[in-house]
Amino acid sequence: MKRLFRLVGGVAAVCAFALSAGRAAGESVQIPADVADRSGVTIAGVPEYYWYYGCSPTSGGMLQAWWEQQDGAFEPLVDGTAPHTLTEVHDLIASAGHIAAGAAKGLTYGSWDRNGNNVEDASDVALWDCVADFMRTEDGGTAGDMIPVGMVEYAAYCGLTATASREQTPLSPFGVGDFGWVDFMAEIDAGRPMLLSVITYDPLAAEWSAHTVLAYGYLDEPPDPQLWDNTEAEGSPTGGLDSPGWFAVMDTWMNGGGSLGDPPGAYLDGAGVEWWPYYAFDQWSYTEIFDWEVYAAVSYAVEAAGPGPIPEPASLVLLAAGALVLRRARRRRAA
């Protein structure tokens, strides 16, 4: 069962549908190593986590765990010592408290609403202890604007200072921005993995669905021009969509293993890295399932240990020059 997000009024709501087994259009293809291993750029050390109570907190959890590895001062981001146990990973993404709060409301995939009154208040915040809580993830669904907020607030909860920004693509359905392929490559070149928000149309359910993935590399040329025609020509492997290149992805489903939900033109290289074509969102009318077009991107960086405690229970969020900066030094609660 794959978990996706149905878009309702611009807010991500949870939906699910079953995927049949076997190879189908849109599934990643294994290309021989001597063909696929071309000169791409990837960031080393990105952990591989599978979907757990929401794609946004799962992808965000991978990004938090990657930052933990970059400096000894960032170790509080995940309980325990790397490589982390499955229990430690699950507690990072969606804790037992998050899951229990959802169950108390009759939800299958957890809730940030710890007291069940549907209002974010100090009693909720005092109990938050995982990425899904700080992203305000409800029954597996996360509003896009809460992704950077949750990432920075979670870091502050761990006693660290972080920055995050969310940028839309030029034709994003949720706001006009200027994020594009060149910006993505620049962020990867700077050594920082990103969270990408992607969207597709499901003609079977007649609805649009969104998903969050972790992107950690790029390839700006086809793996094999004869196999992968990077054009808009009819019948091209990219489904007729123009793609300036491919990005290395942890999709939270079958990382490096190929899936029926992968976009047309996706492939696995000889090292097991999964690559998706970068499609920028360009229209609402496209009806190719699993085309997964990028409509927003979240950049994130952990900077340092946080300052002294802030006396307010709610987060202090500063928005400046399109970047979200939060400093909150409440130490992690004991597991």
C-alpha positions as CSV (number, residue, x, y, z in Angstrom):
1,M,0.0,0.0,0.0
2,K,1.5,3.3,-1.0
3,R,0.8,6.4,1.0
4,L,0.2,9.6,-1.0
5,F,-1.4,13.0,-0.2
6,R,-4.6,14.2,-1.8
7,L,-4.7,18.0,-2.2
8,V,-7.7,19.6,-0.6
9,G,-7.7,23.4,-0.8
10,G,-3.9,23.5,-1.0
11,V,-3.4,21.4,2.1
12,A,-2.1,17.9,1.9
13,A,-4.6,15.3,3.1
14,V,-3.8,11.6,3.3
15,C,-5.0,9.0,0.8
16,A,-3.8,5.6,-0.1
17,F,-4.1,3.1,-3.0
18,A,-2.7,-0.4,-3.6
19,L,-0.1,-1.1,-6.2
20,S,-0.1,-4.3,-8.1
21,A,3.1,-6.3,-8.3
22,G,5.1,-6.7,-11.5
23,R,6.8,-4.3,-14.0
24,A,4.6,-1.6,-15.5
25,A,5.0,1.8,-17.3
26,G,6.6,4.3,-15.0
27,E,8.6,1.7,-13.0
28,S,12.4,2.2,-12.6
29,V,14.5,0.2,-15.0
30,Q,17.8,-1.4,-14.1
31,I,20.4,-0.2,-16.6
32,P,23.7,-2.1,-16.8
33,A,26.5,-0.5,-14.8
34,D,28.7,0.2,-17.9
35,V,25.8,2.2,-19.3
36,A,24.4,3.8,-16.2
37,D,27.5,4.9,-14.3
38,R,28.0,8.3,-15.8
39,S,29.4,11.4,-14.2
40,G,26.7,12.6,-11.8
41,V,27.0,14.5,-8.5
42,T,25.8,12.9,-5.3
43,I,26.1,13.7,-1.6
44,A,27.4,10.8,0.5
45,G,26.0,9.4,3.7
46,V,22.3,9.9,3.1
47,P,20.4,7.4,5.2
48,E,17.7,5.2,3.7
49,Y,14.4,5.3,5.6
50,Y,11.1,3.8,4.4
51,W,7.6,5.4,4.7
52,Y,6.5,5.7,8.4
53,Y,3.5,7.8,9.3
54,G,3.9,10.3,6.5
55,C,6.2,11.0,3.6
56,S,7.2,14.5,4.8
57,P,8.3,13.4,8.3
58,T,10.0,10.3,6.8
59,S,12.0,12.4,4.3
60,G,12.6,15.1,6.9
61,G,13.9,12.4,9.3
62,M,16.4,11.3,6.7
63,L,17.6,14.8,6.3
64,Q,17.9,15.4,10.1
65,A,19.8,12.1,10.4
66,W,22.2,13.2,7.6
67,W,22.9,16.5,9.3
68,E,23.6,14.6,12.5
69,Q,26.5,12.9,10.8
70,Q,28.1,16.2,9.7
71,D,29.4,17.5,13.0
72,G,29.6,15.9,16.4
73,A,27.7,18.9,17.9
74,F,24.7,17.8,15.9
75,E,24.4,14.4,17.5
76,P,21.3,15.3,19.6
77,L,19.2,15.2,16.4
78,V,18.6,11.5,16.7
79,D,18.6,9.4,19.9
80,G,21.3,6.8,20.1
81,T,24.5,6.4,18.0
82,A,24.7,5.9,14.3
83,P,24.0,3.5,12.6
84,H,20.6,3.9,14.3
85,T,18.2,1.1,15.2
86,L,14.8,0.9,13.5
87,T,13.2,1.9,16.8
88,E,15.4,5.0,17.0
89,V,14.5,5.9,13.4
90,H,10.8,5.4,14.0
91,D,11.0,7.6,17.2
92,L,12.7,10.3,15.2
93,I,10.0,10.3,12.5
94,A,6.8,9.6,14.5
95,S,7.0,8.7,18.1
96,A,4.7,6.5,20.2
97,G,3.1,9.7,21.6
98,H,2.3,10.9,18.0
99,I,0.8,7.6,17.1
100,A,-1.2,7.3,20.3
101,A,-2.6,10.9,19.8
102,G,-3.9,9.9,16.4
103,A,-5.4,6.6,17.7
104,A,-7.2,8.6,20.4
105,K,-8.9,10.6,17.6
106,G,-9.7,7.6,15.5
107,L,-6.8,8.2,13.0
108,T,-4.6,5.5,11.6
109,Y,-1.4,7.4,11.1
110,G,-0.9,9.6,14.1
111,S,-1.5,13.3,15.1
112,W,0.3,16.3,16.4
113,D,-2.8,17.1,18.5
114,R,-1.7,15.5,21.8
115,N,-4.7,16.7,23.9
116,G,-7.2,16.0,21.1
117,N,-8.9,19.5,21.1
118,N,-7.9,20.3,17.5
119,V,-6.2,23.5,18.7
120,E,-2.4,23.9,18.8
121,D,-1.6,25.0,22.3
122,A,1.1,24.9,25.0
123,S,0.0,21.5,26.2
124,D,0.5,20.0,22.8
125,V,3.9,21.6,22.2
126,A,5.2,20.5,25.6
127,L,4.7,16.9,24.5
128,W,6.0,17.1,21.0
129,D,9.1,14.9,20.5
130,C,9.4,13.9,16.8
131,V,9.5,15.4,13.3
132,A,5.9,14.5,12.6
133,D,4.8,16.5,15.6
134,F,6.7,19.6,14.7
135,M,5.5,19.4,11.1
136,R,1.9,19.2,12.4
137,T,1.4,16.0,10.5
138,E,-2.1,14.7,10.8
139,D,-3.0,11.1,9.8
140,G,0.1,11.0,7.7
141,G,-0.6,14.3,5.8
142,T,1.5,17.4,6.1
143,A,0.7,20.9,4.8
144,G,3.6,22.1,2.6
145,D,4.3,25.3,4.6
146,M,4.7,23.3,7.8
147,I,7.6,21.2,6.4
148,P,10.4,23.9,6.8
149,V,8.7,25.1,10.1
150,G,8.8,21.6,11.5
151,M,12.4,20.9,10.4
152,V,13.7,24.0,12.2
153,E,11.5,23.6,15.2
154,Y,12.6,20.0,15.6
155,A,16.3,21.1,15.5
156,A,15.5,23.8,18.1
157,Y,13.8,21.1,20.3
158,C,17.2,19.3,20.1
159,G,19.0,22.4,21.2
160,L,20.3,23.3,17.8
161,T,19.9,26.4,15.5
162,A,18.8,25.7,12.0
163,T,17.6,27.5,8.9
164,A,15.1,26.5,6.3
165,S,13.3,28.0,3.3
166,R,10.6,26.7,1.0
167,E,10.5,28.0,-2.6
168,Q,7.9,27.4,-5.3
169,T,8.6,26.7,-8.9
170,P,7.4,29.3,-11.5
171,L,4.1,27.5,-12.3
172,S,3.5,26.0,-8.9
173,P,-0.2,25.6,-8.1
174,F,0.3,27.0,-4.6
175,G,2.2,30.2,-5.3
176,V,4.5,31.7,-7.9
177,G,8.3,31.3,-7.3
178,D,11.5,31.0,-9.3
179,F,13.0,27.8,-8.0
180,G,14.4,25.7,-10.8
181,W,16.9,23.1,-11.9
182,V,19.9,25.5,-11.7
183,D,18.9,26.3,-8.1
184,F,18.7,22.7,-7.3
185,M,22.1,21.9,-8.7
186,A,23.6,24.8,-6.8
187,E,22.2,23.5,-3.5
188,I,23.6,20.0,-4.2
189,D,27.0,21.5,-5.2
190,A,27.0,23.3,-1.9
191,G,26.7,19.9,-0.2
192,R,23.2,20.1,1.1
193,P,20.5,17.5,0.3
194,M,17.0,19.0,-0.3
195,L,13.4,18.0,0.2
196,L,11.4,18.2,-3.0
197,S,7.6,18.5,-3.1
198,V,6.3,16.7,-6.2
199,I,2.8,16.3,-7.6
200,T,1.0,13.9,-10.0
201,Y,-2.4,13.3,-11.4
202,D,-4.1,10.0,-10.7
203,P,-6.6,9.4,-13.5
204,L,-8.0,6.3,-11.7
205,A,-9.1,8.4,-8.7
206,A,-9.5,11.6,-10.8
207,E,-7.5,13.6,-8.3
208,W,-4.1,15.2,-7.8
209,S,-1.7,13.8,-5.3
210,A,1.5,15.2,-3.7
211,H,4.5,13.6,-2.2
212,T,7.7,14.6,-0.4
213,V,11.1,13.1,-1.4
214,L,14.7,13.6,-0.3
215,A,17.0,14.6,-3.2
216,Y,20.7,14.3,-2.9
217,G,22.4,14.4,-6.3
218,Y,22.0,15.4,-9.9
219,L,22.9,14.2,-13.4
220,D,22.5,16.7,-16.2
221,E,22.9,14.4,-19.1
222,P,21.0,11.2,-20.1
223,P,22.4,7.9,-18.8
224,D,22.4,6.8,-22.4
225,P,21.1,9.1,-25.2
226,Q,19.9,6.1,-27.2
227,L,17.8,4.7,-24.4
228,W,16.8,7.9,-22.7
229,D,15.8,10.6,-25.2
230,N,15.7,13.8,-23.1
231,T,13.2,15.6,-25.3
232,E,9.5,16.3,-25.6
233,A,9.2,13.9,-28.5
234,E,6.1,11.7,-28.5
235,G,7.0,8.3,-27.1
236,S,10.1,9.4,-25.3
237,P,10.9,7.5,-22.0
238,T,10.2,10.7,-20.1
239,G,6.6,10.5,-21.1
240,G,6.7,13.5,-23.4
241,L,7.7,15.9,-20.6
242,D,10.8,18.0,-20.9
243,S,13.5,17.2,-18.3
244,P,16.8,19.2,-17.9
245,G,18.3,16.3,-16.0
246,W,17.9,13.6,-13.3
247,F,18.1,13.8,-9.5
248,A,19.2,11.1,-7.0
249,V,16.2,10.4,-4.8
250,M,15.1,8.6,-1.6
251,D,11.4,8.3,-2.4
252,T,10.5,6.6,1.0
253,W,8.9,3.7,-0.9
254,M,11.6,1.4,-2.5
255,N,14.7,3.5,-2.3
256,G,17.1,2.2,-4.9
257,G,14.8,-0.7,-5.7
258,G,12.4,0.6,-8.3
259,S,8.7,1.0,-7.8
260,L,5.4,1.1,-9.8
261,G,5.1,4.7,-8.5
262,D,8.3,5.9,-10.1
263,P,8.0,8.5,-12.9
264,P,8.6,7.8,-16.6
265,G,12.3,7.9,-17.3
266,A,13.4,6.9,-13.8
267,Y,16.2,4.4,-13.6
268,L,18.7,2.7,-11.2
269,D,22.4,3.0,-11.8
270,G,24.9,0.2,-11.3
271,A,25.6,1.4,-7.7
272,G,21.9,1.1,-6.8
273,V,21.2,4.9,-6.8
274,E,17.7,5.7,-7.9
275,W,17.4,8.6,-10.4
276,W,14.2,10.5,-11.3
277,P,13.9,12.9,-14.2
278,Y,13.4,16.5,-13.0
279,Y,10.0,17.7,-14.3
280,A,9.0,21.2,-13.2
281,F,5.3,21.5,-12.7
282,D,3.7,23.2,-15.7
283,Q,0.0,22.5,-15.9
284,W,-3.1,21.1,-14.2
285,S,-4.3,19.2,-17.2
286,Y,-1.6,16.5,-17.6
287,T,-3.0,13.1,-16.8
288,E,0.0,10.8,-16.9
289,I,0.0,8.9,-13.5
290,F,3.3,9.1,-11.6
291,D,4.8,11.9,-13.7
292,W,5.8,13.5,-10.3
293,E,6.4,17.1,-11.2
294,V,8.4,19.4,-8.8
295,Y,6.4,22.3,-7.5
296,A,8.3,23.3,-4.4
297,A,11.7,22.7,-2.7
298,V,12.9,23.0,0.9
299,S,16.5,23.8,1.7
300,Y,17.7,23.1,5.2
301,A,20.9,23.6,7.2
302,V,21.8,23.0,10.8
303,E,24.2,25.7,11.9
304,A,25.1,25.4,15.6
305,A,24.1,24.7,19.1
306,G,21.1,26.8,20.1
307,P,21.0,29.8,22.5
308,G,19.5,29.9,25.9
309,P,15.9,28.8,26.5
310,I,13.1,31.0,25.2
311,P,10.4,31.5,27.9
312,E,7.4,31.0,25.4
313,P,6.0,27.5,24.9
314,A,5.3,28.2,21.3
315,S,8.0,28.5,18.7
316,L,9.7,31.8,17.8
317,V,9.8,31.9,14.1
318,L,11.5,34.7,12.1
319,L,10.9,35.1,8.4
320,A,13.5,37.2,6.6
321,A,14.4,37.3,2.9
322,G,12.3,34.2,2.3
323,A,14.2,32.1,4.8
324,L,12.8,30.7,8.0
325,V,15.0,30.9,11.0
326,L,14.1,29.5,14.4
327,R,16.0,29.4,17.6
328,R,14.5,27.4,20.4
329,A,16.7,25.6,22.9
330,R,14.3,23.4,24.7
331,R,16.3,20.2,25.2
332,R,15.1,16.8,24.0
333,R,12.8,15.0,26.3
334,A,14.0,11.6,27.5
335,A,12.7,8.8,25.3
